[in-house]
Every structure is written in structure tokens, then in C-alpha cells.
Amino acid sequence: MPARRTIGVDMGGTKLLAGAVDARLGVHHRAQRRLTGLDQSALRDTAVDAVQEARASAGAEVAAVGFGIPVTFDTRTGVAVSSVHLELHDIAFADVMTERLGLPVFVDNDANVAIIAEQRAGSARGASEAVMLTIGTGIGGGLILRGEVYRGAIGAGAELGHVVIDYDGPRCNGHCPNRGCLEALASGTALEREAARVARERPDSGLGRAVIHGREPVGPLVTELAHDGDDAAIEVISLIGRRLGVGIANYVNIFNPEVVVVGGGVIGAGELLLAPAREEMLRRALPPARDEVRIVAARFGVEAGMVGAAALAFERFALREEVA
Ligand SMILES: [Zn+2]
């Protein structure tokens, strides 16, 4: 009988990724589901379905399930209070899922679990102070301070995507009441908005021609064209990167991290995104912190949240067994 596994589930703004993961954080089976437009009850059913698929194909006994979900928590009550992108609010998510799945379930914010994966075995391995940004539909934030995940007084902290970088900027996404947030200006959603604008302004560019021929100006298209050397696509990613650098300069000044890890779908752009972010951060942050910090891609890429949720389940489950 192989060693026990856990199932990690990352619920993003538009899709869910579940995986059966071993104790060395190797992934054995992956299940994906769309989440767009689902209400709270349908979201729960979809999550249960994906976990059951991963459990059936895990190849070993499943000990526990970890969820990374894009919500703010109140750890005093265990309630997921609100989500910018999903219809998840005022729900004791872990209790509900434990009952539905018949397995121990552990839940944390999606970017918190992503930084757990990166700090245990990825780009922030062993770091004492680290910042994680997961850039997809929105921007999730995770923090490691003094070697531990920092969640704030009641578990609602580290919302790094909702730091303001433009006082009079555009309205933020979904349920965020703010404007000019990093998320409003440098998320995948913002990238698509800027790509549509640049495509209109430069119809003769590769990006402009692709849109004229009916392609949607979505992240994967812009990234692909940028990697192929299209100036317009590179300009869009560079703009998003510079805005990201403004946000990162703030985190560098506040936290003096060893490393800033960037994950989520947009990191497919790699150095085309990270090089302008570094340049902008260096122009704005204070020495000596700015000269020491590394800005790097997530080792686990778009799977950081899923792998980290599985790692959370291993760690919490082991603790619980020790206590019992
Ligand atoms: Zn916001």
C-alpha cells in the first residue's frame, strides 16, 4: 500500500484545480472544473465532484483534503466571510465540506496555500520573509513572516492585491469597494483590458491583427504573441509588469522580504513580466531592501495553490493526529 496522500483543491476566480498529492508534493492526478457563474450551492457541488474524481484516481488512501479559496476569513469563527470573485460568503466552508466528503478538511486563503508550497519546496524555499502574488482573474497575496504564514489578527490579512497604487484609478473587481488597487491595474483582467486597447490602437501589430481576425485578447494569446516577439503584446505585458513593480516596491519597503514570488496564470509571460517589475521596483523602493530582494516566478507555476492546499492538509492532519 503506497503512503497516504492528500487532495489539494485550488479554487480560483474562474476555475478549480484539484490534485491527489503525495507527502513529497508530487502530483498523481489532476481534475479541473469551470466555476464561472456558479452560485454557492453549485460551487460546493462542483468542489465535491472534483475531490471525488481525484480521490478515485489517487492510487492510495486519501487522508485529508486541503482547500485554497479566494476569500477573507474570520478565524475566530472559521467562517469564510467574503470573496471578491466567487459567490462564497458567510459559510463555515471546512465544516460543510467535512460533512459532504467524510474526510478531514482544512481551508485557507488561496494565496496563503500557494506561498506554503513555494516556501516548503519552491522558489521561496526556506525563506524567513517572503511575499507571494498569484495573478489570475484577480491578485491574491500571501506572506511569510518569521518563517510562518502571516494571516493578520483574525485571518483576513495579506490582501496584497488590494493595496492602492493609483488614488484615482479604476474601480476594483467584484465585491472590492476600492479603486486603483493593484488588482484593478495589474491582474489578468487588467491585462485583457489593456490588450484590447493596444489592439485597437495598433491594428497593424500581431496583436491587432489577431483581434481583427476574431481572437479574444486573453492572457494566453498575449503571452504567446509576446514570446514570438510582437511589440504590441510585449508592450502590454511590460505595462502590467511595471504596475506590478509599483506594488512590489510597497511590499519591499514594508516587509523587507528576501524574495517576492509571482505565480498564477499571468506568470506564463516569465521575464517579459518580471524584468519590468524589477526595474520599476528598483526605481521606487528604498535601499538596502530593494538591492537584496529577489523577484522570481513560482516554481509550481499555476499549480502552486493546489500543491500548497495539499501541503496544508498534510501539515494540519499530522498536527491533529499528534494531538489526538
Ligand atoms: Zn481592490
Boltz pocket constraint, residues with backbone or C-beta under 6 A from the ligand:
constraints:
  - pocket:
      binder: B
      contacts: [[A, 161], [A, 162], [A, 163], [A, 172], [A, 173], [A, 176], [A, 177], [A, 178], [A, 179], [A, 181], [A, 183], [A, 184]]
      max_distance: 6.0
